[in-house]
Amino acid sequence: MGGIRAVRRNMLLTGIGAAAFLGELVFLKKMDLTLQQEVILFAATYMIIAAGVVEKTVRSFCKKRIFNEYLLILIATACSFLIFQYVEGISVLLLFQIGSILEEVMLYRSKKSIANMMDIAPEFANRKSHEQEVQVEPSELECGDIILIRPGERIPVDSRVLSGESMVDAKALTGESLPQTVTAGAMLYSGSINLTGALEAEVVKKYEDSTAAKIMAMVRKANDTKTDSERTITKFASIYTPIIMLAAALLAIVPPNTFAEGDWYTWIYRALTFLIVACPWGIVISIPLTFYGGIGAAARQGVMIKSSHQLELLTKADTFVFDKTGTLTEGVFEVKEIHPEGMTEEELLELTAYIEYFSNHPISMSLQKMYKKEVEKQRIEVVQEIPGQGIYALIDGKAAYAGNRELLRELRIAVPKVRAAGTIVYVALDGVYAGYIVIGDTLKKEVRETMDILKRRYHKELVMLTGDNEIVGGAVGKLLNMDHIYTNLLPAEKVEKVEEFIDSQQEDEKLVYVGDGINDAPVLKRADIGIAMGTLGAAAAVEAADIVLMEDDPSMILVILRIARETIGAIRQNAVLSIGMKLILLTLAATGLISMWTAITADVIIMLVTLFNALCLLKYPG
């Protein structure tokens, strides 16, 4: 639409033309003008008002869109001079221009609203150099640079906290309203705002590779991408416009030469009214505006959409494929079960925590978290890791082992065969079996409810792909009532499974893959719609996925699904309303039951209704 400057220029010319037109109408009776002078005077006013329409028509011609709505309105209003109905013709053009300016302002505000939501670009960075602080552009920072971030400042690039403690507001990135506490070692993502304390951090990504830059590029690309609906309307307009022009020409020529012989004035007037009514400006602008609304609504919820085309595809999705670890589950180990033999649960947990104390394995971390007490390190005399099997430790002078079943069997310690949904840590003390502990992953909050709604309300087919073993993967899949569960899969095998599902689908059915975006990049790319969840700062996710849920919340899948359905629903409503009213008005125009004034007034009202319907999406509450 040419930007805000073009809108302002159009408003200025239309205002000048409107003032001149009103002045002519008021003072025309006092001016002693011939008909020729009067026509010239009104023609000059017409050209001032028509300047913006002519500019848009020329731009459409340059894009090889010869037949368009601007050409229709120009022909209809210019030809009004042929039958000396130029006052009505100028009035129609003026009303059309006012409507066009309104739609341009709405479109500009819609884009600006999205831009404001995503106004996360940092303005400057404080780089520490030789104990001095220098303010630089974020683009000048290099990996390894040390930066200072004061309270109230926006984080310039993705970095890691070296010192300091603060609260960080990442609402613009994740949609999460509650600030997060960060301390030394925590990741900071560009675009977030430091709230309370000063932080010193090390740059880990250049500006162009940082989260803020990636997100803004993604939103810009989404706004510039045409959907199937937009392409269909553009193609429709290229066929529709010449047909309408031909119909109007026949309406002006045939009746005066047949049953209404000689009545050229009436039928030319009806033909011009027909052209005005046929102008498809409302539906043409409402489609991109509706998609802007959908993208803006998603951005407010912390959902980044690469292409508005994905909103359209989501409404056709019938199969949802999920990765397990990090997507359905937290990817964090916790102690699930404790089964002691010859001692209490507390004693077995303490023994295992002591054996695993010096290990940095996630399983060891989960045991320390569960134990909660301080370990008396002097009790641990010797520690030795046994690769692929477990750990040996000498505790209080007694040999203690913790590891898999093979470790204890090699020590000739009798071990029962156990089946459990998780990692089993077998424990022995002084050559005697002491029991086992089950370590497992936990489901994310709301994941059960999300899967239930997808299956029962939306009737989607649910599939889970995981590299975990059959026991662990099967337990999670059954708990979530998955239709298909595939375990022990390598990344390449996940791609093969997704391709099998895609090949078995109908043409109008689409497959969605939801993963954590780190090791799922190939599958995200192969799916019809790839959704990366909870991947703030993960470059693989931003590059491979079509949609990125910035917050690690499975229920956001339902939110984006609702936004997609409401977006396409609004487009369909606008299409039905516009086309239905057009057919009625075209019939009335052809039969002479409405004037040019009535035609353009009705068209402006329809246009405003469709635009309001589109803009309502931008206020989507979530």
C-alpha positions as CSV (number, residue, x, y, z in Angstrom):
1,M,0.0,0.0,0.0
2,G,3.0,2.3,-0.3
3,G,3.6,3.1,3.3
4,I,2.4,5.9,5.6
5,R,3.9,8.6,3.3
6,A,1.8,7.4,0.4
7,V,-1.3,7.3,2.6
8,R,-0.6,10.9,3.8
9,R,-0.1,12.1,0.2
10,N,-3.3,10.4,-0.9
11,M,-5.1,12.0,2.1
12,L,-3.8,15.4,1.1
13,L,-4.8,15.2,-2.5
14,T,-8.2,13.8,-1.6
15,G,-8.7,16.6,1.0
16,I,-7.8,19.3,-1.6
17,G,-10.1,17.7,-4.2
18,A,-12.9,17.3,-1.7
19,A,-12.6,21.0,-0.6
20,A,-12.6,22.1,-4.3
21,F,-15.6,19.9,-5.1
22,L,-17.6,21.2,-2.2
23,G,-16.7,24.8,-3.1
24,E,-17.9,24.2,-6.7
25,L,-21.2,22.7,-5.5
26,V,-21.8,25.7,-3.2
27,F,-20.8,28.5,-5.6
28,L,-21.8,26.9,-8.9
29,K,-25.2,28.6,-9.0
30,K,-23.5,32.0,-8.4
31,M,-21.0,31.5,-11.2
32,D,-22.2,32.2,-14.7
33,L,-20.4,29.3,-16.5
34,T,-21.1,27.7,-19.8
35,L,-21.6,23.9,-19.8
36,Q,-18.2,23.5,-21.3
37,Q,-16.5,25.6,-18.6
38,E,-18.4,23.7,-15.9
39,V,-17.2,20.3,-17.3
40,I,-13.6,21.6,-17.4
41,L,-13.8,22.9,-13.8
42,F,-15.2,19.6,-12.5
43,A,-12.8,17.6,-14.6
44,A,-9.8,19.4,-13.0
45,T,-11.3,18.5,-9.5
46,Y,-11.8,14.9,-10.7
47,M,-8.1,14.6,-11.7
48,I,-6.9,15.8,-8.3
49,I,-9.1,13.3,-6.5
50,A,-8.2,10.5,-9.0
51,A,-4.4,11.0,-8.7
52,G,-4.1,8.4,-6.0
53,V,-6.2,5.9,-7.9
54,V,-4.3,6.5,-11.1
55,E,-1.0,5.9,-9.3
56,K,-2.3,2.5,-8.0
57,T,-3.5,1.6,-11.4
58,V,-0.1,2.3,-13.0
59,R,1.6,0.3,-10.2
60,S,-0.7,-2.7,-11.0
61,F,0.1,-2.3,-14.7
62,C,3.8,-2.5,-13.9
63,K,3.2,-5.7,-12.0
64,K,1.3,-7.0,-15.1
65,R,-2.0,-6.8,-13.3
66,I,-3.8,-5.1,-16.2
67,F,-7.3,-5.7,-15.0
68,N,-7.9,-4.6,-11.4
69,E,-10.4,-2.8,-9.1
70,Y,-8.8,0.6,-9.6
71,L,-9.2,0.4,-13.4
72,L,-12.9,-0.5,-12.9
73,I,-13.6,2.6,-10.7
74,L,-11.6,4.9,-13.0
75,I,-13.6,3.8,-16.1
76,A,-16.9,4.0,-14.3
77,T,-16.4,7.5,-12.9
78,A,-14.6,9.0,-15.9
79,C,-17.3,7.8,-18.2
80,S,-19.9,9.6,-16.1
81,F,-18.7,12.8,-17.8
82,L,-20.0,11.3,-21.1
83,I,-23.5,11.4,-19.9
84,F,-23.0,14.6,-18.0
85,Q,-23.4,12.9,-14.6
86,Y,-20.0,14.1,-13.5
87,V,-21.2,15.5,-10.1
88,E,-22.3,12.0,-9.2
89,G,-19.2,10.4,-10.7
90,I,-16.9,12.7,-8.6
91,S,-19.0,12.0,-5.5
92,V,-18.5,8.2,-6.1
93,L,-14.8,8.6,-6.7
94,L,-14.5,10.7,-3.6
95,L,-16.3,8.2,-1.5
96,F,-14.1,5.4,-3.0
97,Q,-11.0,7.3,-2.1
98,I,-12.2,7.9,1.5
99,G,-12.8,4.1,1.7
100,S,-9.4,3.4,0.3
101,I,-7.7,5.7,2.7
102,L,-9.6,4.0,5.6
103,E,-8.4,0.6,4.5
104,E,-4.8,1.8,4.0
105,V,-4.8,3.3,7.5
106,M,-6.3,0.0,9.0
107,L,-3.7,-2.0,7.1
108,Y,-0.9,0.3,8.3
109,R,-2.1,0.1,11.9
110,S,-2.4,-3.6,11.7
111,K,1.3,-3.9,10.5
112,K,2.4,-1.4,13.1
113,S,0.6,-3.3,15.8
114,I,2.5,-6.4,14.9
115,A,5.7,-4.4,14.7
116,N,5.1,-2.9,18.1
117,M,4.5,-6.4,19.5
118,M,7.8,-7.5,18.1
119,D,9.6,-4.3,18.9
120,I,12.4,-6.2,20.5
121,A,15.4,-4.9,18.6
122,P,18.0,-3.6,21.1
123,E,19.3,-0.1,20.5
124,F,22.7,-0.3,22.0
125,A,25.1,-2.5,24.0
126,N,27.6,-1.7,26.8
127,R,30.9,-3.5,25.9
128,K,33.5,-3.9,28.5
129,S,37.0,-3.2,27.1
130,H,40.2,-2.9,29.3
131,E,38.2,-2.1,32.4
132,Q,36.4,0.6,30.4
133,E,32.8,0.7,29.2
134,V,32.0,1.6,25.6
135,Q,28.6,2.0,24.1
136,V,28.4,0.2,20.7
137,E,25.8,-1.0,18.2
138,P,24.7,-4.6,19.0
139,S,25.9,-5.6,15.5
140,E,29.5,-4.7,16.5
141,L,29.6,-7.3,19.3
142,E,31.7,-10.5,18.7
143,C,31.4,-13.9,20.5
144,G,33.5,-13.8,23.7
145,D,33.0,-10.0,24.3
146,I,32.0,-9.0,27.8
147,I,28.9,-6.8,28.1
148,L,27.2,-4.9,31.0
149,I,23.4,-4.8,31.2
150,R,21.9,-2.4,33.6
151,P,18.3,-2.5,35.0
152,G,15.8,-1.3,32.4
153,E,18.1,-2.1,29.4
154,R,17.2,-4.5,26.7
155,I,19.5,-7.5,26.3
156,P,21.4,-6.8,23.0
157,V,22.6,-10.3,22.0
158,D,22.3,-13.9,23.2
159,S,24.7,-14.2,26.1
160,R,25.5,-16.1,29.3
161,V,25.6,-14.4,32.8
162,L,29.1,-14.2,34.3
163,S,28.1,-12.3,37.5
164,G,25.1,-10.6,39.0
165,E,21.5,-11.5,39.8
166,S,18.4,-10.0,38.3
167,M,14.8,-10.5,37.1
168,V,14.5,-10.7,33.3
169,D,11.3,-9.9,31.4
170,A,11.1,-12.2,28.3
171,K,7.4,-11.5,27.6
172,A,8.0,-10.2,24.1
173,L,9.7,-13.5,23.2
174,T,7.7,-16.1,25.1
175,G,4.4,-14.5,26.0
176,E,5.2,-15.4,29.7
177,S,4.1,-12.5,31.9
178,L,6.1,-13.5,35.0
179,P,9.7,-12.3,35.0
180,Q,12.4,-15.0,35.4
181,T,15.3,-14.9,38.0
182,V,18.7,-15.2,36.4
183,T,22.1,-15.8,38.1
184,A,25.6,-16.7,37.0
185,G,25.5,-19.4,34.3
186,A,22.0,-18.5,33.0
187,M,21.3,-17.8,29.4
188,L,20.1,-14.4,28.4
189,Y,18.2,-13.9,25.1
190,S,18.3,-10.8,23.0
191,G,15.1,-8.8,23.1
192,S,14.4,-9.6,26.8
193,I,14.5,-6.7,29.3
194,N,16.7,-6.7,32.4
195,L,14.6,-5.5,35.3
196,T,16.2,-5.3,38.7
197,G,20.0,-5.9,39.0
198,A,23.1,-5.2,37.0
199,L,24.5,-8.2,35.0
200,E,27.8,-8.9,33.4
201,A,27.6,-11.4,30.6
202,E,29.6,-13.1,27.9
203,V,28.4,-12.8,24.2
204,V,27.7,-16.3,22.8
205,K,26.0,-15.3,19.5
206,K,26.5,-12.4,17.1
207,Y,23.6,-10.1,16.7
208,E,22.4,-11.5,13.3
209,D,22.4,-15.0,14.9
210,S,20.7,-13.9,18.1
211,T,17.1,-14.6,19.0
212,A,15.7,-11.1,18.4
213,A,17.1,-10.8,14.9
214,K,15.8,-14.3,14.0
215,I,12.3,-13.6,15.3
216,M,12.0,-10.2,13.5
217,A,13.2,-11.7,10.3
218,M,10.6,-14.5,10.7
219,V,7.8,-12.0,11.2
220,R,8.8,-9.9,8.3
221,K,8.9,-13.0,6.1
222,A,5.5,-14.1,7.3
223,N,4.0,-10.7,6.3
224,D,5.5,-10.8,2.9
225,T,4.4,-14.4,2.0
226,K,1.3,-14.9,0.0
227,T,-1.1,-17.7,0.9
228,D,-3.2,-19.9,-1.3
229,S,-6.2,-17.7,-0.5
230,E,-4.4,-14.5,-1.5
231,R,-3.1,-16.1,-4.7
232,T,-6.6,-17.4,-5.5
233,I,-8.1,-14.0,-5.1
234,T,-5.4,-12.3,-7.2
235,K,-6.0,-14.9,-10.0
236,F,-9.8,-14.5,-9.6
237,A,-9.5,-10.7,-9.9
238,S,-7.5,-11.0,-13.2
239,I,-10.3,-13.1,-14.7
240,Y,-13.2,-11.4,-12.9
241,T,-12.4,-7.8,-13.9
242,P,-12.4,-8.3,-17.8
243,I,-15.6,-10.3,-17.5
244,I,-17.2,-7.5,-15.5
245,M,-16.0,-4.9,-18.0
246,L,-17.4,-7.0,-20.9
247,A,-20.7,-7.4,-19.1
248,A,-20.9,-3.6,-18.4
249,A,-20.2,-2.9,-22.1
250,L,-22.9,-5.3,-23.2
251,L,-25.3,-3.7,-20.7
252,A,-24.6,-0.3,-22.1
253,I,-24.8,-1.3,-25.8
254,V,-27.2,-4.2,-26.3
255,P,-30.5,-2.8,-24.7
256,P,-30.4,0.5,-26.6
257,N,-29.9,-1.5,-29.8
258,T,-32.8,-4.0,-29.1
259,F,-35.7,-3.7,-26.7
260,A,-34.9,-0.2,-25.3
261,E,-34.1,1.4,-28.7
262,G,-32.3,4.7,-28.5
263,D,-32.3,5.0,-24.6
264,W,-28.6,5.3,-24.4
265,Y,-28.5,7.5,-21.3
266,T,-30.4,5.1,-19.0
267,W,-28.3,2.0,-20.0
268,I,-24.9,3.7,-19.9
269,Y,-25.8,5.0,-16.4
270,R,-26.8,1.5,-15.4
271,A,-23.6,0.1,-16.9
272,L,-21.4,2.6,-15.0
273,T,-23.3,1.8,-11.7
274,F,-22.8,-1.9,-12.5
275,L,-19.0,-1.3,-12.8
276,I,-18.9,0.5,-9.5
277,V,-20.8,-2.2,-7.7
278,A,-18.5,-4.9,-9.2
279,C,-15.3,-3.4,-7.8
280,P,-13.9,-6.2,-5.5
281,W,-11.8,-3.9,-3.2
282,G,-13.3,-5.0,0.1
283,I,-12.5,-8.8,-0.3
284,V,-9.1,-8.1,-2.0
285,I,-7.8,-6.1,1.0
286,S,-9.6,-8.1,3.8
287,I,-7.6,-11.3,3.1
288,P,-4.1,-10.0,3.7
289,L,-5.4,-7.9,6.6
290,T,-7.0,-11.0,8.2
291,F,-3.7,-12.9,7.9
292,Y,-1.9,-9.9,9.5
293,G,-4.4,-10.2,12.3
294,G,-3.8,-13.9,12.7
295,I,0.0,-13.5,12.8
296,G,-0.3,-10.6,15.2
297,A,-2.6,-12.6,17.5
298,A,-0.1,-15.5,17.5
299,A,2.9,-13.1,18.2
300,R,1.0,-11.8,21.3
301,Q,0.9,-15.4,22.6
302,G,4.6,-16.0,22.0
303,V,4.1,-17.9,18.8
304,M,6.3,-17.0,15.8
305,I,4.9,-18.0,12.4
306,K,7.3,-18.0,9.4
307,S,4.6,-17.8,6.8
308,S,0.9,-16.9,6.8
309,H,0.5,-19.9,4.6
310,Q,1.1,-22.1,7.6
311,L,-2.1,-20.8,9.2
312,E,-4.0,-22.1,6.2
313,L,-2.3,-25.5,6.3
314,L,-3.0,-25.9,10.0
315,T,-6.7,-25.9,9.4
316,K,-6.1,-29.0,7.1
317,A,-3.9,-30.8,9.6
318,D,-5.3,-34.2,10.5
319,T,-2.2,-36.0,11.9
320,F,0.0,-34.7,14.8
321,V,3.3,-36.4,15.3
322,F,5.2,-35.7,18.5
323,D,8.8,-36.3,19.7
324,K,8.8,-37.6,23.3
325,T,11.8,-36.2,25.2
326,G,11.7,-32.4,25.6
327,T,8.3,-32.2,23.9
328,L,5.9,-34.4,25.7
329,T,8.2,-34.9,28.7
330,E,10.4,-32.4,30.6
331,G,13.6,-34.2,29.6
332,V,14.6,-34.0,33.3
333,F,15.2,-37.2,35.3
334,E,13.4,-37.7,38.6
335,V,13.4,-40.6,41.1
336,K,10.1,-42.5,40.4
337,E,10.4,-45.7,42.5
338,I,12.6,-47.0,45.4
339,H,12.6,-50.8,46.0
340,P,14.9,-51.7,48.9
341,E,16.1,-55.2,49.8
342,G,17.2,-55.7,53.5
343,M,17.1,-52.0,54.3
344,T,14.6,-49.1,54.3
345,E,13.8,-46.8,51.3
346,E,15.7,-44.0,53.1
347,E,18.8,-46.1,53.6
348,L,18.8,-47.3,49.9
349,L,18.4,-43.7,48.7
350,E,21.2,-42.5,51.0
351,L,23.5,-45.3,49.9
352,T,22.9,-44.6,46.2
353,A,23.3,-40.9,46.6
354,Y,26.7,-41.4,48.3
355,I,27.8,-43.8,45.5
356,E,26.8,-41.4,42.7
357,Y,27.9,-38.2,44.5
358,F,31.0,-37.3,42.4
359,S,29.3,-38.1,39.1
360,N,27.8,-35.3,36.9
361,H,25.5,-37.6,35.1
362,P,21.8,-36.5,35.0
363,I,20.8,-39.7,36.9
364,S,23.2,-38.7,39.7
365,M,21.8,-35.2,39.8
366,S,18.3,-36.6,40.2
367,L,19.4,-38.8,43.1
368,Q,21.0,-35.8,44.9
369,K,17.9,-33.8,44.4
370,M,15.7,-36.5,45.9
371,Y,18.1,-37.1,48.8
372,K,18.1,-33.4,49.8
373,K,20.6,-33.9,52.7
374,E,24.2,-32.9,52.7
375,V,26.6,-35.7,51.8
376,E,29.5,-36.3,54.3
377,K,32.3,-36.6,51.8
378,Q,34.7,-38.1,54.4
379,R,32.7,-41.3,54.4
380,I,33.5,-41.8,50.7
381,E,37.0,-43.2,50.5
382,V,37.3,-44.4,46.9
383,V,35.2,-43.7,43.8
384,Q,35.7,-45.4,40.4
385,E,33.5,-45.1,37.3
386,I,33.0,-48.4,35.4
387,P,32.3,-47.3,31.7
388,G,29.0,-48.4,30.4
389,Q,28.0,-50.2,33.6
390,G,28.0,-47.9,36.7
391,I,30.0,-46.7,39.6
392,Y,32.0,-48.4,42.4
393,A,32.6,-46.6,45.7
394,L,34.2,-47.5,49.1
395,I,31.8,-46.1,51.7
396,D,32.5,-46.5,55.4
397,G,35.0,-49.3,54.5
398,K,32.4,-51.3,52.5
399,A,32.3,-51.9,48.8
400,A,29.2,-50.4,47.2
401,Y,28.0,-50.6,43.5
402,A,25.3,-48.7,41.6
403,G,24.6,-49.4,37.9
404,N,22.9,-51.6,35.4
405,R,22.0,-55.3,35.8
406,E,25.1,-56.5,33.9
407,L,27.4,-54.8,36.5
408,L,25.9,-56.8,39.4
409,R,25.8,-60.0,37.4
410,E,29.5,-59.7,36.6
411,L,30.1,-59.4,40.4
412,R,28.1,-62.7,40.7
413,I,25.4,-60.9,42.8
414,A,21.9,-62.3,42.2
415,V,19.6,-59.7,40.7
416,P,15.9,-60.0,40.0
417,K,14.7,-59.2,36.5
418,V,12.7,-56.0,36.6
419,R,10.4,-54.3,34.1
420,A,9.8,-50.6,34.7
421,A,9.1,-47.5,32.6
422,G,12.5,-45.8,33.3
423,T,16.2,-46.3,33.9
424,I,16.8,-48.9,36.6
425,V,19.7,-48.4,39.0
426,Y,20.6,-51.6,40.7
427,V,22.5,-51.3,44.1
428,A,24.8,-53.7,46.0
429,L,26.6,-53.3,49.3
430,D,29.4,-55.5,50.6
431,G,28.6,-58.2,48.0
432,V,24.9,-58.3,48.8
433,Y,22.0,-57.1,46.6
434,A,20.4,-54.0,48.2
435,G,17.6,-53.1,45.9
436,Y,16.9,-50.9,42.9
437,I,15.8,-47.3,42.1
438,V,13.8,-46.3,39.0
439,I,14.7,-43.0,37.4
440,G,12.3,-41.6,34.9
441,D,11.3,-38.5,32.9
442,T,8.1,-36.6,33.9
443,L,5.3,-35.4,31.6
444,K,5.0,-31.7,31.0
445,K,2.1,-29.8,32.6
446,E,-1.1,-29.8,30.6
447,V,0.3,-32.3,28.1
448,R,-2.4,-34.9,28.9
449,E,-5.2,-32.3,28.6
450,T,-3.7,-31.1,25.3
451,M,-3.6,-34.6,23.8
452,D,-7.1,-35.3,25.0
453,I,-8.5,-32.1,23.4
454,L,-6.6,-32.8,20.1
455,K,-8.1,-36.3,19.9
456,R,-11.6,-35.8,21.3
457,R,-12.5,-32.3,20.2
458,Y,-10.5,-31.9,17.0
459,H,-10.5,-35.6,16.1
460,K,-6.7,-35.6,15.2
461,E,-4.6,-38.7,14.8
462,L,-1.8,-38.7,17.4
463,V,1.6,-40.3,16.8
464,M,4.6,-40.5,19.1
465,L,8.2,-41.1,17.8
466,T,11.0,-41.6,20.2
467,G,14.5,-43.0,20.5
468,D,13.7,-44.5,23.9
469,N,13.2,-48.2,24.5
470,E,9.8,-49.9,24.1
471,I,9.1,-50.0,27.9
472,V,9.7,-46.3,28.5
473,G,8.2,-45.0,25.2
474,G,5.3,-47.4,25.3
475,A,4.4,-46.3,28.9
476,V,4.3,-42.6,27.9
477,G,2.4,-43.2,24.7
478,K,-0.3,-45.3,26.4
479,L,-0.6,-42.8,29.2
480,L,-1.4,-40.1,26.6
481,N,-3.6,-42.4,24.5
482,M,-1.5,-42.1,21.4
483,D,-2.9,-43.8,18.2
484,H,0.6,-45.0,17.1
485,I,3.8,-45.4,19.2
486,Y,7.2,-46.0,17.6
487,T,10.3,-46.5,19.8
488,N,14.0,-47.1,19.4
489,L,14.2,-44.7,16.4
490,L,17.2,-42.8,15.2
491,P,16.7,-39.3,13.7
492,A,16.8,-40.7,10.1
493,E,14.2,-43.3,11.0
494,K,11.9,-40.6,12.4
495,V,12.1,-38.9,9.0
496,E,11.2,-42.2,7.3
497,K,8.2,-42.7,9.6
498,V,6.9,-39.2,8.9
499,E,7.3,-39.8,5.1
500,E,5.3,-43.0,5.5
501,F,2.4,-41.0,7.1
502,I,2.6,-38.2,4.5
503,D,2.5,-40.8,1.6
504,S,-0.6,-42.4,3.1
505,Q,-2.6,-39.1,3.4
506,Q,-5.1,-37.6,1.0
507,E,-4.1,-34.5,-0.9
508,D,-6.0,-32.1,1.3
509,E,-4.7,-33.7,4.6
510,K,-1.6,-32.3,6.3
511,L,0.8,-33.6,8.9
512,V,2.2,-31.6,11.8
513,Y,5.4,-32.6,13.5
514,V,6.1,-31.2,17.0
515,G,9.6,-31.4,18.4
516,D,12.2,-29.6,20.5
517,G,14.0,-28.3,17.5
518,I,17.5,-29.5,18.5
519,N,17.9,-33.0,17.1
520,D,14.5,-32.9,15.3
521,A,15.5,-30.4,12.6
522,P,15.4,-33.0,9.7
523,V,11.8,-34.1,10.7
524,L,10.6,-30.5,11.3
525,K,11.8,-29.7,7.8
526,R,10.1,-32.7,6.2
527,A,6.7,-32.4,7.8
528,D,4.0,-30.3,6.1
529,I,4.0,-28.1,9.2
530,G,7.0,-28.2,11.6
531,I,6.4,-26.8,15.1
532,A,9.4,-26.4,17.4
533,M,8.3,-26.1,21.0
534,G,10.2,-24.4,23.9
535,T,13.3,-23.7,21.8
536,L,14.1,-20.1,22.8
537,G,17.6,-19.4,21.4
538,A,17.9,-22.7,19.5
539,A,19.1,-21.8,16.0
540,A,18.1,-25.3,14.6
541,A,14.5,-24.7,15.6
542,V,14.2,-21.2,14.0
543,E,15.8,-22.4,10.8
544,A,14.0,-25.7,10.4
545,A,10.5,-25.1,11.9
546,D,7.6,-23.3,10.3
547,I,6.1,-22.3,13.6
548,V,8.1,-21.7,16.8
549,L,6.4,-21.8,20.2
550,M,8.7,-19.7,22.3
551,E,7.4,-20.9,25.6
552,D,7.8,-24.6,26.6
553,D,4.0,-25.2,26.9
554,P,2.2,-27.9,24.9
555,S,-1.2,-26.2,25.3
556,M,0.1,-23.4,23.0
557,I,-0.5,-25.9,20.2
558,L,-4.3,-25.6,20.9
559,V,-4.0,-21.8,20.9
560,I,-2.3,-21.6,17.5
561,L,-4.8,-24.1,16.2
562,R,-7.7,-21.9,17.3
563,I,-6.1,-18.8,15.8
564,A,-5.6,-20.6,12.5
565,R,-9.3,-21.8,12.4
566,E,-10.5,-18.3,13.4
567,T,-8.3,-16.7,10.7
568,I,-9.6,-18.9,7.9
569,G,-13.1,-18.6,9.3
570,A,-13.0,-14.8,9.1
571,I,-11.7,-15.0,5.5
572,R,-14.6,-17.3,4.5
573,Q,-17.1,-15.1,6.3
574,N,-15.8,-12.0,4.5
575,A,-15.9,-13.9,1.2
576,V,-19.5,-15.1,1.6
577,L,-20.6,-11.6,2.7
578,S,-18.8,-9.7,-0.1
579,I,-19.8,-12.1,-2.9
580,G,-23.4,-12.4,-1.7
581,M,-23.9,-8.7,-1.4
582,K,-22.1,-8.1,-4.8
583,L,-24.6,-10.5,-6.5
584,I,-27.5,-8.6,-5.0
585,L,-26.2,-5.2,-5.8
586,L,-25.2,-6.2,-9.4
587,T,-28.7,-7.4,-10.0
588,L,-30.1,-4.1,-8.7
589,A,-27.7,-2.1,-10.7
590,A,-28.5,-3.9,-14.0
591,T,-32.2,-3.4,-13.4
592,G,-31.8,0.3,-12.5
593,L,-33.1,0.0,-9.0
594,I,-30.0,1.7,-7.4
595,S,-28.0,4.8,-8.2
596,M,-24.2,5.3,-8.2
597,W,-24.5,6.9,-4.8
598,T,-26.3,3.9,-3.3
599,A,-24.0,1.5,-5.0
600,I,-20.8,3.0,-3.6
601,T,-22.3,3.6,-0.1
602,A,-23.3,0.0,0.1
603,D,-19.8,-1.1,-1.1
604,V,-18.1,1.1,1.5
605,I,-20.3,-0.4,4.3
606,I,-19.4,-4.0,3.2
607,M,-15.7,-3.1,3.0
608,L,-15.8,-1.6,6.6
609,V,-17.6,-4.7,7.9
610,T,-15.0,-7.1,6.4
611,L,-12.1,-5.0,7.6
612,F,-13.6,-4.8,11.2
613,N,-14.0,-8.6,11.1
614,A,-10.3,-9.0,10.1
615,L,-9.0,-6.6,12.7
616,C,-10.9,-8.4,15.5
617,L,-8.3,-11.2,15.2
618,L,-5.5,-8.8,16.3
619,K,-7.3,-8.5,19.6
620,Y,-7.4,-12.2,20.1
621,P,-7.1,-12.8,23.9
622,G,-5.7,-16.3,23.8
